[in-house]
Amino acid sequence: MQNTFWHRIPKPIIALSPMDGVTDAPFRFISAKYGRPDIHFTEFTNVEGLTRNAAVMLDDFLYSEIERPVIAQIYGSEPESFYKIAVLVCELGFDGIDVNMGCPAKNVAARGCGAALIRNPPLAKEIIRQVKRGVQDWSEGRNIEDLGLKPRMSLKVRRMNLGRIGVETLPERKLIPVSVKTRIGYDSIVVEDWVKHLLEEEPVAISLHGRTLKQMYQGFADWDAIARAAEIIHQTPTLVLGNGDLEDMDGVIRRVRQTGVDGVLLGRGAIGNPWVFAEKEKVKALLAGEDDANFEIKTVDLAVRFQVLLEHARRFEEIKGGDRFAAMRKHFGWYCKGMPGAAELRGQMFRTKSSSEVEKVLEDYLKS
């Protein structure tokens, strides 16, 4: 599968990393509108929960057309569940599927999911095979009604498609690419052997976070280990992306030059800062050796920052509802990072219960 969006994006690919509890539909919409990363990923969603007809979990797959190419990230440990949800993801019109084999959370790894799969290569490979089988079968005509799920699941999928594009129709039946996001090891660095297992199943791309499961998010990402893995992966058609501790485009330039990766995922550096992606085309030109490439980190006017913050809050209410507004508050501190009086401003916004209250707090701050 060499003619996918993965291969048409000019290198290096500069994408928004999936982050649990962060990269939901409102966040990705704002990211797409003001930053335009090359690729968006959903938060990871559990395949076993979906196959047990937890229709509310389908909300994790809400997305807007502006996000394309957009990839559904899924996790779990049951190959047959991966097969079924691959069919469902295809029917939702996603551009790709990414299998999470990197989450270090205890409640995930304890069930043999996420980064725990690094210790179980046979299961990891079977999962990739089943996802690909689901994609293949959907392209040949299989529907979610054929999977044994309850009618409310297929009904909600239909409503989600209708709500997104305004037309009650199925997406084009085509093969979509399957990728993997993982780590460099479980309790020690084994990335060279680990990626060789993954490469046997020919994923279109492997994204490597430069920490082991044991490290969680402590210490520093090991980009030397990513570079060693990249040498192995580059012997195949599979693309390799690096991930870990990237805060800005200067870091992207440095790590791409250091490792030769085909792209990177930016995570925490994009929280409250969708503009981090705005210079990506200049970065690509610079790394391509174009003499006239001129790169600099631009600052964003305070009024513009507040305008986007408020738009994010309103978008959150529109998609998720006002009763869940508390989950929006974590973003406020990132938007306010480095501002004069940021601590007091954060404290006020953390007490807000709606976007209208946020608007009042911001107006008072600008007047002060």
C-alpha positions, -999 to 999 in steps of 0.1 A, spaced: 0 0 0 23 27 -13 -1 53 -26 -17 65 7 -19 99 22 11 89 43 32 88 12 18 120 -4 26 142 25 59 161 20 85 149 45 91 153 73 56 145 83 47 168 113 16 154 130 -4 159 162 3 131 186 -27 113 201 -30 121 238 -56 104 261 -79 130 276 -65 158 255 -69 153 217 -106 150 216 -128 164 188 -129 200 200 -91 201 205 -84 186 171 -108 211 154 -89 240 169 -56 224 160 -68 219 124 -81 254 120 -52 273 134 -22 250 130 -29 224 103 -7 195 114 -2 170 86 -22 143 104 -46 141 133 -52 111 155 -81 105 178 -76 96 214 -72 59 218 -104 39 222 -109 4 236 -120 -22 210 -134 -46 236 -157 -19 250 -170 -11 216 -176 -47 207 -196 -50 239 -219 -24 225 -208 6 247 -223 31 222 -212 61 243 -176 52 234 -184 60 198 -182 97 208 -144 92 208 -146 88 171 -164 122 164 -143 143 140 -147 171 115 -139 171 78 -113 199 85 -91 174 103 -83 152 73 -63 131 71 -76 118 104 -68 85 119 -87 65 145 -65 51 172 -76 19 189 -63 -3 217 -70 -36 233 -59 -73 235 -86 -93 217 -77 -98 180 -114 -105 170 -124 -72 186 -98 -54 166 -113 -70 134 -148 -58 142 -138 -23 151 -116 -20 120 -148 -25 100 -166 0 122 -138 26 118 -139 22 80 -176 27 80 -171 60 99 -149 73 70 -116 76 87 -85 79 66 -65 53 86 -63 32 117 -35 33 143 -30 5 168 -18 17 202 10 -4 215 26 23 236 3 34 264 21 29 297 -9 33 320 -11 6 346 -48 -1 340 -41 -5 303 -9 -26 305 -23 -48 332 -48 -61 307 -21 -69 282 -29 -38 261 -9 -8 250 29 -11 258 23 -45 273 22 -59 238 59 -52 235 63 -84 257 39 -103 235 50 -101 198 29 -130 186 -3 -113 199 8 -79 186 13 -93 151 -20 -111 152 -37 -78 161 -22 -61 131 -33 -89 109 -69 -88 122 -71 -50 117 -59 -54 81 -84 -82 76 -112 -60 88 -101 -32 64 -100 -57 35 -134 -71 43 -150 -37 46 -135 -27 12 -151 -58 -3 -186 -51 11 -188 -60 48 -209 -38 70 -211 -32 107 -246 -49 107 -227 -81 99 -206 -80 130 -232 -91 156 -233 -57 173 -265 -43 187 -286 -21 163 -280 10 183 -243 8 174 -249 9 136 -276 35 140 -253 58 159 -226 53 132 -251 63 106 -261 94 126 -224 104 131 -218 102 93 -249 122 86 -240 148 112 -205 152 98 -212 155 61 -249 162 60 -255 133 36 -267 98 46 -242 78 27 -214 53 32 -178 63 27 -160 51 -4 -151 15 0 -113 15 -2 -84 1 17 -72 24 44 -36 22 58 -28 6 92 -1 20 114 13 14 149 23 37 178 46 21 203 76 26 227 112 16 226 108 -11 252 89 -24 283 114 -22 312 145 -20 290 153 -8 255 145 -36 230 134 -14 201 156 -30 174 142 -65 180 107 -52 187 103 -32 154 115 -63 134 85 -82 147 62 -53 137 77 -50 103 68 -86 95 32 -74 93 41 -44 71 23 -15 88 24 17 67 41 36 96 55 30 130 56 59 155 81 55 183 79 72 216 115 73 230 107 60 264 101 25 279 68 16 296 88 16 329 98 52 324 62 63 318 67 100 310 98 105 333 133 113 323 141 121 287 131 105 254 159 85 239 163 97 204 194 77 198 173 45 203 148 60 178 176 66 153 188 30 156 153 17 150 149 41 120 179 25 104 161 -9 105 127 4 95 142 23 65 153 -10 50 115 -16 44 87 5 28 74 13 63 77 49 75 91 58 109 81 88 131 97 99 163 79 112 194 90 125 228 99 159 243 92 179 212 81 214 223 86 234 191 98 234 155 134 240 166 132 206 183 117 191 152 145 203 130 171 190 154 156 155 159 149 149 122 185 158 114 198 136 142 177 105 134 166 107 98 130 98 107 103 104 81 84 125 105 75 134 141 45 136 164 41 167 186 22 162 218 24 184 248 40 212 228 7 216 210 -15 218 241 -28 254 243 -6 262 213 -22 251 180 1 277 163 31 254 169 23 238 135 20 271 116 56 271 105 58 235 94 60 242 57 91 264 62 106 237 84 101 212 56 117 236 31 146 242 55 152 204 60 150 199 22 179 223 18 161 251 1 184 282 3 156 307 7 139 289 36 135 313 65 124 299 98 116 317 130 93 310 160 65 335 159 47 348 189 9 350 190 -9 382 200 -26 380 234 -60 390 220 -57 363 193 -47 337 219 -78 346 240 -100 345 210 -89 310 201 -92 298 238 -128 311 239 -135 294 205 -121 261 219 -143 264 250 -174 271 229 -166 242 205 -163 220 236 -197 229 248 -212 224 213 -197 189 209 -196 175 245 -223 195 263 -221 220 291 -225 193 318 -190 181 310 -173 215 309 -150 207 338 -130 185 314 -122 216 293 -105 235 322 -72 216 319 -65 234 286 -68 269 302 -34 267 320 -16 258 287 -32 287 268 -21 311 296 14 298 300 40 326 303 14 354 306 18 381 332 -4 371 362 -9 337 347 -14 319 380 -42 342 391 -58 340 356 -57 302 357 -72 301 391 -102 322 379 -107 301 348 -104 268 366 -136 279 385 -156 286 354 -185 264 345 -193 277 309 -177 294 280 -197 326 288 -180 326 323 -146 321 305 -154 351 283 -161 373 313 -128 363 330 -108 371 298 -125 404 293 -117 414 329 -81 404 324 -77 425 293 -91 455 310 -68 452 340 
